[in-house]
Amino acid sequence: MTDDIVKEVEGSKGRYVMKTPDGEAELTISILSPKLVIADHTMVPQALEGQGLALKLVTHLIEDARTEGFQIVPLCPYVNAQRRKHPDWADVFQT
């Protein structure tokens, strides 16, 4: 398995994806503007659960938000739960 995360964007929709022989883990996003992105949904196939892939996807989103200067609206329950666990991420979440 690879930890390579790819960001794919088409118009106002996008995703962070990790492709493995056992399937794809993804975090989907909606781009409202260059300064505001919604984290819509995180999905990890059952065969890949318990490997920390969802957290790696969220961490990549956080890093991109800091690098690219956008805020995140955490509609995804998983992203929102991780936001609460990581107060050091508060700078990138819209309040």
C-alpha positions in Angstrom: 0.0 0.0 0.0 1.2 3.5 -0.7 0.6 6.6 1.4 0.6 8.8 -1.7 -2.4 11.2 -1.6 -3.6 12.8 -4.8 -5.8 15.8 -4.9 -8.2 15.7 -7.8 -10.3 18.8 -8.7 -12.9 19.3 -11.4 -14.7 22.5 -11.3 -16.2 23.1 -7.8 -15.8 19.5 -6.7 -12.8 17.6 -5.7 -11.3 14.8 -3.6 -8.2 13.7 -1.8 -7.7 10.0 -2.7 -5.3 7.2 -1.7 -5.4 4.4 -4.2 -4.4 0.9 -3.0 -4.7 -2.6 -4.4 -7.6 -3.1 -1.9 -9.6 0.0 -3.0 -9.6 3.8 -2.7 -9.9 5.9 0.5 -11.2 9.4 -0.2 -12.2 12.7 1.3 -14.6 14.6 -1.0 -14.7 18.4 -1.0 -16.8 21.2 -2.5 -15.0 24.4 -3.4 -17.1 27.4 -2.6 -14.3 29.9 -3.4 -10.5 30.1 -3.3 -10.9 30.9 0.4 -13.6 28.4 1.5 -13.8 24.7 1.0 -16.4 22.3 2.4 -15.2 18.9 3.6 -18.2 16.8 2.5 -17.5 13.1 3.1 -14.7 10.7 4.1 -14.9 7.1 2.9 -12.6 4.2 3.6 -13.5 0.7 2.3 -14.0 -1.9 4.9 -10.9 -3.8 3.7 -8.8 -0.7 4.6 -10.3 0.3 7.9 -8.2 0.6 11.0 -5.0 1.8 9.1 -5.4 5.5 9.8 -6.1 6.4 6.2 -9.0 8.7 6.9 -6.8 10.7 9.3 -4.1 10.9 6.7 -6.6 12.3 4.2 -7.8 14.9 6.7 -4.2 15.9 7.6 -3.5 16.4 4.0 -6.5 18.7 3.7 -5.3 20.7 6.7 -1.8 21.1 5.3 -3.3 22.3 2.0 -5.6 24.8 3.8 -2.6 26.3 5.5 -0.4 26.3 2.4 -3.2 27.6 0.0 -4.9 29.9 2.5 -8.4 28.6 2.6 -10.8 27.8 5.5 -12.6 24.5 5.9 -16.3 24.0 6.7 -16.4 20.5 8.3 -19.7 19.1 7.1 -18.3 15.5 7.2 -18.9 14.0 10.6 -15.4 12.4 10.6 -13.6 15.7 9.8 -15.7 17.5 12.4 -14.7 14.9 15.0 -11.1 15.2 14.2 -11.4 19.0 14.3 -12.5 18.7 17.9 -9.6 16.3 18.8 -7.0 18.6 17.3 -7.4 22.2 18.7 -4.1 23.0 16.9 -6.1 22.9 13.7 -8.5 25.7 14.7 -6.8 28.2 12.4 -8.1 26.5 9.3 -11.7 25.8 10.3 -14.4 28.4 9.7 -16.1 29.2 13.0 
